[in-house]
């Protein structure tokens, strides 16, 4: 009798562990697909390291395939009476499906197909995660793992900055923080992270740290994380990340002050007024605006006059390909940009077979081109392309294929990749997510303490990504921002709609605290 009980207990424990670990494993597999190599290079790997890097391009699709099989098995085993697929994530997935269909209009079908598949792998995994006994618990684990990973990355980047970028000088002279000039991240990260990518990790870690301070647990630890994140964020000079941080941090602080009562909100307002007056009176704010926000982008160098220009605030550097002359261009990994007559793909037409002199390798671009770091020119050319295919666009990765750079705006990115048919649900997904947040905000008292903290964190990250979507293509293609945005979408949806969840062993049951 005791042996039978032991066997049953061991089976139950194994099943319990798999139910917890499998969603986390699938989620981590998606993160392994960030900045991968080229999948077609797997057939002829240059080295074991390059093979591993190229193989990472397959990992998200493997996770999506496993998630699809698990969803199918659950559907075959239990027929739920209701399951809320409709939500922000479903709308974003609809955008991805339109982009999938637009592959037929892409200048490089294999590239468009691949990036659309990567994009759609994220909602598939998250739907698999929430199709469980308690989706809020599963999502809580994913969120905590994600926050821990981002904080760990931020701490690692900070140590790298201490060792190789002389950020330690900021401790002896704090005024260096408002210079916002820390080049060199491309070199020390192996051409994987620009300053804005580093700033993004620091900003997210800082917002999570502020939320941790508001919850009143581990305050010394959260204070240290916030200080390190803020120093790193300022040092990178990433304007998009800093603007998003201000939006996200402000939302988190305001929510916690409102929950603390009118007196706390009034005290916080007075403190903000005093700090703002001090910054203005001492000239720190003016210096910060001149050096960090309104700094000139002139003097940008290009390696060759015929190479397309990428704005310096790009968060994810484009993999380079070799031209026939061996010159690297800013093209995507699965296709080189073509000259569409816009003047972006080719600044000047010269024979690439002739190596330019040292003097010819540096050019001062006109101030008009670098309005908003060159983004206005990119948006203008992107819109001109959108008018050529306004319904379904040109497929995923078409900005790199047609313009040689990112669109640096999520709406313009969605329009170019999926036309109005895809951009409308994409924009709708963000609007619906905000509607969900404010809906649950007015009934926070009905949730458990843990859920309240996660809702506020998700609101802060949503504010960060929404603000960042103006200067960057946040959530419109597969990358770190999309993984964060999709996770926030799913959690806000389940907090609103997730009052009931699917029980693998029976009908619906009420979720505690929802």
N, C-alpha and C positions, 0 to 999 in steps of 0.2 A: 504493500500500500504506500509506504513512504517513498519507494523508488518511483512509483507512478507519479506521485506528487512532485518529486524532484524533476522528473522529465517534463511534466507540464509547466513547472515553474521556469525551467531553462528555456523551453520553447517560447513561453510568454515574454521572458526577458530578451531573447534574441529578436522576437518580433517588435518589441518595444524599442529596442536600440536601433533597428533598421528603420522604423517609422520616424525616428528622430534624426538619424544620421543621413538617410538617403536624400531628403530635401536639401540639407546643407551641402552634401557632396555635389548634387546637381547644380546648386547655386555657385559653388566655387569653380565648377567646370566652366561656367559662363565667364567668370572673371579671368580664367586662364586664357580666354580667347582675345583679351585686350592686346592690341598692337602685335599681332602674330606675324609669322613669315608668310611666304607664298605657298598655297597648297599644291600648286603644280610643280613646285621645286622638290616635292617629296620623292618624285621619280628619279631625281639625280641630285641627291644631297651632297653638299661640299664637305661636310664634317658631321660628326655626331651632334655637336651643339646646334648647327644649322638645321639638322633634321628635327631635333626636339623643338626648335623654334617654329619651324614650318608645320610640325604636327599640331601645335597649339591651335592652328587655324581650323582644325577638324573637331576640337574638343567641344565647342558649344553645340555643334550639330549632333555630336554623339549624345550630349546631355538632352537635347531636344527630342532625339529619337527615343531615348529611354523614357522621357516624360510622356511622350505620345503612347508608348506601349503601356505604361502604367495607367494612364487615363482610360485607355481602351479596356484594360483588365477590370478597372473599377466600374466602368459602365456595364460590362458584361456580368459582374458579380452583384451589383446593386443598382436599382433604378430609382434615383432620387425623385421626389415629388417636385422639388424646386431647387434650382441652383442658379445663382445670379452671375451669369457671365457678363451681362451688360454692365458697363462701367467705363472709367477712363482708360483702363488697359485694353478693353475690347475695341474702343474707338481708335486707339493707337495701333492696334493690330490690324484694323481695317485699312488704315493708312499704309501699313506695311504690305498688305495684300495688293493694294492698288499699285504700289511700287513694284511688287512682284510681276504684275501684269505688264507694267511699263518696260520690263526687260526687253520686250520686242522692239522698242524704240531706242534702246541704248546703243551708243557707238561701240560698246564692248559688252555683249550679252553675258559672257561668263562672269565678268566682274560684277555687273548689276545683279545677276542671279545669286552670286555668292553673298553679297552684302545684304540683300533682302532676306536670304535664309538666316543669316546671323541675327538680323533684327528680329525676325519672328521667333527665333529660338527662345528669347527672353519671356514673352507671354506664355509660351507653351510650358516652360519650366514652372513659372509661378502658378499657372492654373493647376498643374499637377500637385504643387505644394498645398494649395488651399483645398483640394479635393481630399480632405482627410477628416479625422474625428474632431479636431479642434483647429481650424485654420489660423485663428488669431495667435495661438501658441506657436504654431509653425512659423508664421510670419515674424513673431517676436524674436524667435531664435535667429532667423535670417537677418533681421535688422541689427540685432546685437553683434552677430558675427561680422556684418558689414561695417558697423561703426568701429569695432575693435580693429579690423583690418585697415581701415582708413587712418585711424589714430596711429597704428603701428607704422604705416607708410610715412605719415607725417613726421613721426619721431626719427625714422631712419633718414629722411631727407634733411631734417634739421642737423643731425650728426654729420651728414655729408657736407652740408653748408659750413659747419664749424671747421671741418678738417680741410676743405678744399676751396671754399669761397670766402674765407676770412670774415664770416658773419660775426665772429667774436668781437670784431671792432665795434659793433653796435652796442655792446655792453659798456665799453669805455666812453663811447661818444654816441648817446642815443639820438642825436640830431641826424645821424646817418640813416636812421630808419625812414625819414621822410624824403630821402633822395630817390628812393624807389628805382635803383639801378643795380641789378645783380645778374649780369650776363654770365654765361658759362654752363647753364644747366643742360644744354644740349650735349656738351662735351662730357660732363661727368655722369650723365645718365645713359651714355651710349646711344645718343640720337633718338631717345624715346620720349623725353619730356622737355617741353619748353617751359618758360617761366609761368605761363598761365596754367599749364597742367599742374605744376607744383603748387601754385596759388589755389587751385581748386581743391586739392587735398587738404591744404592748410585751412581753407575757409570752412569746409565741411566739418573738419575736426574741431574747429573753434565753435561752430554753432552747436555741435553735440556737447561740447564742454560747458557752454553757457546753460544748456538745458540741464546738464548734470548738476550745476551749481544751484539751479532753481529747485531741484528735487531734494537738495539738502544732504545727499549722501556722498561720501568720499570727496568732500569739498577741496581739501588741499591738493588731491590728485587732479581734479578737474581744473583747478586754478592754474596748476603748472602746465597742463595741456593747452589751456586757453592762452597763456602767456607765450608759450613756444609757437603755437599756431599763428598768433597775431604777429609776432616778430618775423616769422617766415613769410607770412602773407605780405607784409609791408616790404620786406626785402626783395621779393620777386617783382614788385611793381605791376602785378597783374590787375589791371583796372577792372576788367569784367568780373574777376573773382572777388575783388574788394567790394565792388558795388553790390554783388550778390550777397556777400557776407553781411554788409550793412543791412540789407533788406531782411535776410533770414534772422540775424541776431536781434534786430529791432522787434520782429514779430514775436520771437520767443520771450524776450524781456517783457514786452507789453502784456502778453498772455499771463505770464507768471505774476506780474504786478496786479493785473485785474483780478486774478484769483486770490491774491493776498488781501484785497479790499481797497476801498477808495483812498484811505490814508496812505497806503503803500504806493498807489498809482500817483497820488499827488506828490509824495516825496520823491519818487522816481522822476517825475516831470521837473521838479525843482533842481534835482541833481543834474539832469540833462541840460537845463538852462545854464547852470553854473559852469559846467564843463565846456559847453559850446561858447559861452562868453569868454572863458579863459583862453580857449584855442584861438578865437578871433582877436582878442586883445593882445596876445603875445606874438601874433603873426604866424603861429605854427600852421593854422588852417590855410592861410594864403600860400605859404611855402609848399605845403602838401599839394594844394591844387595845382600850382605851377609845375612842380617836379613830377608828380605822380598822375594827375588826372588830365591836365592840359598840356603835357609835355609834347614837344615836336617829335615827329617821326622821320624828319629829314635825315639824310645821310645814310639811308638804308643801302646796303651793298648787295649787288647781285654778282654771281660768279661769271656770268657771261651776258652780253646784251640781248641774246636771243632766248634767255631763260625766263620763264614766267616768275612773277613776283608773288611771294606768299606774305601776307601781313604778319608782322612780328608777334601778334598776340595769338597766333594759332595754338590751340591747346594740345593738338595731336599732330606731330610732324608727319608729313606724307612720306611714305617710303619712296626712294628714288629709283629710277630706272636709267639705263645707259642708252644714249643715242648712238647713232652709227659712228660718231666721232669720239665716243667715250666720255662725253660730257654729261654730268648728272643733271637731271631735271626734276622738278617738283611734281612728278606724276604719281598716280596711285600705283599700288603694287600689281594690279592686274591690267593695266593699260595706260599708255602715255597720252597726255592731253594733245588735242589737235588744235590747229590754228583755225579759229572761226571768224577771223577778220576783226575781232574785237579789240585787238591791241593788248590784251592781257596775256594770251598764250605766247605771243611773240612781241616783245617790246621793240626790238629792232630786227631787221632781217640782214643777217650777215652769214658768211660761210663758216659753219661750225668746224670745218676741218682746219681752220687757221687758229692757232692758239693766240688769244688776245694778250696784249702786253699788260704789264702790271698796272699802268695808268688806266687801261681800258677796263679793268675788272671792277672798278668802283664808280658808281654813278649816283648823282644826286637827282632823285625823281622830283618832278614838279610838285609844289604844295597842293595843287588841286587834286592830284591823284591820291594823296595821303590824307584827305579829309576823313576823319575817323579811322585813322590807320589804313587808308586805302579801301575801307569797306564800302564807302558810297559808290566807288567805281565798280566794285565787284557786284554790288546789288543792282546797279544799273544794267550791267551786262547780263546778269542772271535774269532780270526781268525781261530783257530782250529775247532771251532764249525761251522763257516761259511762254511768251506770246506765240511761239512757233508750235508749241504742244501744250495748250492750256488745260486740256482735259485730264490727261494721265502723265504728263511730264516725260522725262527721258530715263527713268529708272534710277535705282540706287547707285551712288558713286558718280553720278553724271556731272557733279560740280568739278570733281578732279579730272574727269575725262574731257570735259568741254572747256573748262576755265583754268585748269591746272592748280586750283586752290579750293579751299572750303568756301561756302557761301557766307559764313560768319553771321548767320541769322537763321533761327530755326524755322520761321515761317517761309522765308525765301528758299531754304533748303528743301522743305517739304513740297513747295510749289514746283521746284525744278525736278525733283525726283518723282513726284506722284501727281503733279498738276492740282487743279482745284478739287478734283474728285478725291484725292488723298489728303490734301492740306486742310480741307474743312473738318473731317473727323479728327485730324491731328490737333488742330486748334481747339476743337470741341473737347478733346480729352483733358486738356489743361483747365479749361473753364469748368468742366464737370468735377474735376478734382478739387478745385477751389470751392465749388458749391458743397461738395461732401465735407470738406474741412470746416466750413462755417456752420454747416448743419450739425456736425458732431461737437463743435466748439460750444454751442449753446446748451448742450446736455453733457458736458464733461463730468459733472457731479455724479452722473449715473454710472460712470465707468470705474474700474478699479484703479488704484494708484499707478500700477505699472502701465496700464493702457493710457492713462492720462499723459504720462511722460512720453510715451511713444507717439501719441497724437500730436503733441506739441513739437517734438523733434521732427516729425514728418512735415508739419506745417512750416517749420523753419527751413528745412531742406527744399520744400516746394517753393517757398519764396526765393531762396537762393537760386534755384534752377530757372524759375520764371524770369528773374532779373537778368540772369546770365544768358537767357535765350535770345536777348536782343543783340549782343555783340558776338555771340557764338551760336553754333548750330546744335544747341542742347536738345537731346532726345530725338533728333530727326535722323540719326544714324546710329549704328551699333558702336558703343563706347561706354566709358565710365558714366557719363551723364545719363545715358539711356538706362543703364542698370539701376542707378539711383532713382531716377524718375519712375521707372516701372515698379520698383519696390514700394515707393510712396503711393503710387496709384492703387496698387493692390491692397495695401493696408487700409487706406482711407475708405476704399470700397467695402472691405469686409467689416470695418467698424460700423459703417452705415447699414449695409445690407446683411452683414454676417451675424444677425441675431440667431440664425439657425445654421447649422452646419451638418454635413453628411456624416452620419455614424456608420462605419463599415459593417457593424453588426445589427443594424436596425434602422428605424426611421429617424426623423429629425429630433434633435433635442435642443433645449435652450442653452445658449452660451452664457456663462457666468459673467456678469459685469457689463455685457454689451447692451 
